[in-house]
Structures are given as structure tokens and as C-alpha cells.
Amino acid sequence: MAKRLLGGIVLACGLLVQGIALAAPAQPQAPVPAPEPRQPNWGELSAEQKRILAPVSGEWDKMPSHQRKKLLGVAKGYPKKKPDEQQRIQKQLKDWSRLTPSEREQARKKYDQLKQLPPEKRQEVKQKWQKYQQLPEEKKEALRRNRPPEAAPLPLITPEPPTDPAKADAAKPAVN
């Protein structure tokens, strides 16, 4: 008799739990994003894609899908570009391929910081970069040699010089 009583209690509890589950409103499920489609390995690229993306060939198979997808987009539009734009793309790919993973991460962070700036500050940074690009290579190298250590990266915008002449002299770097 105890077994029948226990069985009835278990059955009643089961029905009660099932009834509660049926009566409870369904919880909205967040849509699960579809996984990014697999991007081709280096061996699966066309000869034209390999020619265009040659600077990153060594690391292609290690890249995440989203980076491969972006670069495939670059390769797709490449033939329609003017020769000077094609040269710029090739230079950028070579420069990027020479960076260490740490330097790439730092470059991404700088880019994200740049996107956060107001348009007028972004324009100011762009003008400074263009001015730097026009410097002779020896002046660029001198600036790179005088760069602070890796722990203290250069700010995107250089601070304004002090207005007090005494402070201005103290702020000037010593010339060796």
C-alpha cells in the first residue's frame, strides 16, 4: 500500500510540474546568429586571388574567417582600381604582413580610437599623417629613433605646447 501511495504522489507531482510548464508563458529565445561561412584556405584560392593577396600568403590559413572575408573583398575589387590604388593596397598588405601580432592589435586599437574622434580631430590627425608621409625618409627614421618605448605609445593627437615660455623650454626634448 505504501508503494501505491508513493507512486500516486510521484504521478501527481509529475502532472503538477507538467501543468506548470504548460501554463508558464514561453520565454523568448534570443536568435542564435548563424555561424560565419567557412572561408577558403590558401590552396583553394584562384590564381588571381593568390597573386593579389601574396603578401599575406604565409599567414592566410591561420587567419580568422572574418579577416579572410575582408581580404577576399579587397581582392574582388582590386582589378577595378587604378594602378596607383593597386600599389597602395599592395604596400599596405606587405606592411601589415610584417607586423607582429602585438603590433597588429595595437594598430587595431589606434584605428578604433581614431573612429571615436570627432570629425575635426580626425581631420587634424589625417593632416598630421599626410605631413609625416611627405617627410624625407631620413627624417622619418630620426623620428622613429626618438620614439618613446613600446610601453608608452605615441598619442594620436600631440598635446598643445605650453603657453608659458619658461615651461616651453622645460618641455623641449634635449638634443644630443
C-alpha positions, 0 to 999 in steps of 0.5 A: 500500500505504501508503494501505491501511495508513493507512486500516486504522489510521484504521478501527481507531482509529475502532472503538477510540474507538467501543468506548470510548464504548460501554463508558464508563458514561453520565454523568448529565445534570443536568435542564435546568429548563424555561424560565419561561412567557412572561408577558403584556405590558401590552396583553394584560392584562384590564381588571381586571388593568390597573386593579389593577396601574396603578401599575406600568403604565409599567414592566410590559413591561420587567419580568422574567417572574418579577416579572410572575408575582408581580404577576399573583398579587397581582392574582388575589387582590386582589378577595378582600381587604378594602378596607383590604388593597386600599389597602395593596397599592395604596400599596405598588405606587405606592411601589415604582413610584417607586423607582429601580432602585438603590433597588429592589435595595437594598430587595431586599437589606434584605428578604433580610437581614431573612429571615436574622434570627432570629425575635426580631430580626425581631420587634424590627425589625417593632416598630421599623417599626410605631413609625416608621409611627405617627410624625407625618409631620413627624417622619418627614421630620426623620428622613429629613433626618438620614439618613446618605448613600446610601453608608452605609445605615441598619442594620436593627437600631440598635446598643445605646447605650453603657453608659458615660455619658461615651461616651453623650454622645460618641455623641449626634448634635449638634443644630443 
